[in-house]
C-alpha cells in the first residue's frame, strides 16, 4: 500500500509530514479482535516485581551456599599446603641430621639438600643415606690416590740403620698408618730439608 492509497482524500501533492501524521491519527490499521488478550499494566508490573524479588532471593541463597563451599575449599587448600610445607621441613631436618651424623658440614651438603628433601620422610632418608655413601666412597678414593702419590714421591732411605733418615721413614710410615696425611706431608718436608743440609 502506498501513501496516496493510505491517506485517501487527505492526500495532495506536496503533503507535509505533519499533515500525514494528522491524517493518520484517527485511523486503526490493526483489528483489535485479532490481538491476543493483554494483561493490565498494574497486574503485569506487580507480577514482574515479585518475580524479580524471587530471582534475587534465589541468587542470594545460591551465592551464600557457594561462598560457604568456596571458603571450605580455601581452608582445605591452606591446610594441605601447610601440611606439605611442614612435611618438607621435617624431612629437611631429618636429612640434615643424617648428614651431620655422617660427619659432613653444611658446606658439604648444602647444595644438594633441596634435591634430597621430599614430603615423604622415608624417601628423604633413603636419598640422604645414598648421598652419604657416595660422598664417603669418593673421599676414600681421593685419600687412597693421595696416599699412593705420596708413596711415589717419598724418597727411599739409604741402606744402613740408625740414621736420621731412618727416623723420618719410621715417623712417616706411622703417620700414614694413622691416616694423618697432613703429618706425612710435614715429615716429608722436614726430611727433605734435613737431606739438603747434610748434602751441602
C-alpha positions as CSV (number, residue, x, y, z in Angstrom):
1,X,0.0,0.0,0.0
2,X,1.4,3.4,-0.9
3,X,0.9,6.8,0.9
4,X,-1.7,8.0,-1.6
5,X,-3.9,5.0,-1.0
6,X,-3.3,5.1,2.7
7,X,-4.3,8.8,3.0
8,X,-7.2,8.6,0.5
9,X,-9.0,12.1,0.3
10,X,-6.4,13.7,2.6
11,X,-3.7,13.2,0.1
12,X,-2.5,16.2,-2.1
13,X,0.7,17.0,-3.9
14,X,3.4,18.4,-1.6
15,X,1.8,17.0,1.6
16,X,4.0,17.6,4.7
17,X,4.9,15.1,7.4
18,X,2.7,16.9,9.9
19,X,-0.3,16.7,7.6
20,X,0.3,12.9,7.1
21,X,0.5,12.4,10.9
22,X,-2.7,14.4,11.4
23,X,-4.5,12.4,8.7
24,X,-3.4,9.0,10.1
25,X,-4.0,9.9,13.8
26,X,-7.6,8.6,13.9
27,X,-7.2,5.6,11.7
28,X,-6.9,2.0,13.1
29,X,-4.7,-0.2,11.0
30,X,-5.0,-3.4,13.1
31,X,-8.2,-5.1,14.0
32,X,-8.3,-5.2,17.8
33,X,-10.2,-8.5,17.8
34,X,-7.1,-10.2,16.2
35,X,-4.8,-9.2,19.0
36,X,-4.0,-11.6,21.9
37,X,-5.5,-10.9,25.3
38,X,-3.3,-8.5,27.2
39,X,-2.8,-8.0,31.0
40,X,-3.4,-4.8,32.7
41,X,-0.2,-2.8,33.3
42,X,-0.6,-2.8,37.1
43,X,-1.0,-6.6,37.2
44,X,2.0,-7.0,34.9
45,X,4.2,-4.6,36.9
46,X,3.2,-6.3,40.2
47,X,4.0,-9.8,38.8
48,X,7.3,-8.6,37.3
49,X,8.3,-7.1,40.6
50,X,7.5,-10.2,42.5
51,X,9.4,-12.4,40.0
52,X,12.4,-10.1,40.2
53,X,12.4,-10.3,44.0
54,X,12.1,-14.1,43.9
55,X,15.0,-14.3,41.4
56,X,17.1,-12.0,43.6
57,X,16.5,-14.1,46.7
58,X,17.4,-17.3,44.8
59,X,20.6,-15.8,43.6
60,X,21.4,-14.6,47.2
61,X,20.9,-18.1,48.5
62,X,23.0,-19.6,45.8
63,X,25.8,-17.1,46.5
64,X,25.6,-17.8,50.2
65,X,25.9,-21.6,49.6
66,X,28.7,-21.1,47.0
67,X,30.6,-18.8,49.3
68,X,30.5,-21.3,52.1
69,X,31.7,-24.0,49.8
70,X,34.4,-21.8,48.4
71,X,35.5,-20.9,52.0
72,X,35.7,-24.5,53.0
73,X,37.7,-25.3,49.8
74,X,40.1,-22.4,50.5
75,X,40.6,-23.5,54.1
76,X,41.2,-27.1,52.9
77,X,43.8,-25.9,50.4
78,X,45.5,-23.8,53.1
79,X,45.6,-26.8,55.4
80,X,47.0,-29.1,52.7
81,X,49.7,-26.5,51.8
82,X,50.7,-26.1,55.4
83,X,50.8,-29.9,55.8
84,X,53.0,-30.2,52.7
85,X,55.4,-27.4,54.0
86,X,55.7,-29.0,57.4
87,X,56.4,-32.4,55.9
88,X,59.2,-30.9,53.8
89,X,60.6,-29.1,56.8
90,X,60.6,-32.3,58.9
91,X,62.3,-34.2,56.0
92,X,64.9,-31.4,55.7
93,X,65.7,-31.7,59.4
94,X,66.0,-35.5,59.0
95,X,68.3,-35.1,56.1
96,X,70.5,-32.6,58.0
97,X,70.6,-35.0,60.9
98,X,71.8,-37.8,58.7
99,X,74.5,-35.6,57.1
100,X,75.8,-34.2,60.4
101,X,75.9,-37.7,62.0
102,X,78.0,-38.8,59.0
103,X,80.5,-36.0,59.8
104,X,79.5,-33.7,57.0
105,X,79.3,-29.9,57.2
106,X,76.7,-27.7,55.7
107,X,79.3,-26.8,53.0
108,X,79.4,-30.5,52.0
109,X,75.6,-31.0,51.7
110,X,74.1,-27.5,51.4
111,X,74.0,-27.5,47.6
112,X,72.1,-30.8,47.3
113,X,69.8,-30.5,50.4
114,X,66.8,-29.3,48.5
115,X,67.2,-32.1,45.9
116,X,67.3,-34.7,48.6
117,X,64.3,-33.5,50.5
118,X,60.9,-35.0,49.8
119,X,57.5,-34.7,51.5
120,X,57.9,-38.3,52.4
121,X,60.4,-38.7,55.2
122,X,61.4,-42.3,54.2
123,X,62.3,-41.1,50.7
124,X,64.3,-38.3,52.1
125,X,66.1,-40.7,54.5
126,X,67.0,-43.1,51.6
127,X,68.2,-40.2,49.4
128,X,70.4,-38.7,52.2
129,X,71.9,-42.0,53.1
130,X,72.7,-42.7,49.4
131,X,74.4,-39.3,49.1
132,X,76.5,-40.0,52.3
133,X,77.6,-43.4,50.8
134,X,78.6,-41.8,47.5
135,X,80.5,-39.0,49.3
136,X,82.3,-41.4,51.6
137,X,83.4,-43.6,48.8
138,X,84.7,-40.6,46.8
139,X,86.5,-39.4,49.9
140,X,88.1,-42.8,50.4
141,X,89.1,-43.0,46.8
142,X,90.7,-39.5,47.0
143,X,92.6,-40.4,50.2
144,X,93.9,-43.6,48.5
145,X,95.1,-41.6,45.5
146,X,96.8,-39.0,47.7
147,X,98.5,-41.8,49.7
148,X,99.7,-43.6,46.6
149,X,101.1,-40.3,45.2
150,X,102.9,-39.5,48.5
151,X,104.4,-43.0,48.5
152,X,105.7,-42.5,44.9
153,X,107.3,-39.1,45.7
154,X,108.7,-40.1,49.1
155,X,112.5,-40.7,48.9
156,X,113.6,-44.2,50.0
157,X,116.0,-44.2,52.9
158,X,119.6,-45.2,52.2
159,X,120.8,-48.7,53.3
160,X,122.0,-48.9,56.8
161,X,120.3,-48.3,60.1
162,X,120.1,-45.8,62.9
163,X,120.4,-42.7,60.7
164,X,118.2,-39.6,60.9
165,X,116.6,-40.7,57.6
166,X,115.5,-43.9,59.2
167,X,113.8,-42.0,61.9
168,X,111.9,-39.9,59.3
169,X,110.9,-43.0,57.4
170,X,109.5,-44.6,60.6
171,X,107.6,-41.5,61.5
172,X,106.2,-41.1,58.0
173,X,105.1,-44.7,57.9
174,X,103.4,-44.4,61.3
175,X,101.6,-41.2,60.2
176,X,100.4,-43.0,57.0
177,X,99.0,-45.9,59.0
178,X,97.1,-43.4,61.2
179,X,95.8,-41.7,58.0
180,X,97.2,-38.4,59.1
181,X,98.2,-37.0,55.6
182,X,99.0,-33.6,56.9
183,X,101.6,-35.0,59.3
184,X,103.0,-37.2,56.5
185,X,103.4,-34.1,54.3
186,X,105.1,-32.2,57.1
187,X,107.5,-35.0,57.8
188,X,108.4,-35.4,54.2
189,X,109.3,-31.6,54.1
190,X,111.4,-31.9,57.2
191,X,113.2,-34.9,55.8
192,X,113.9,-33.1,52.5
193,X,115.2,-30.1,54.5
194,X,117.4,-32.4,56.6
195,X,118.8,-34.1,53.5
196,X,119.6,-30.7,51.9
197,X,121.5,-29.6,55.0
198,X,123.6,-32.8,55.2
199,X,124.5,-32.7,51.5
200,X,125.6,-29.1,51.5
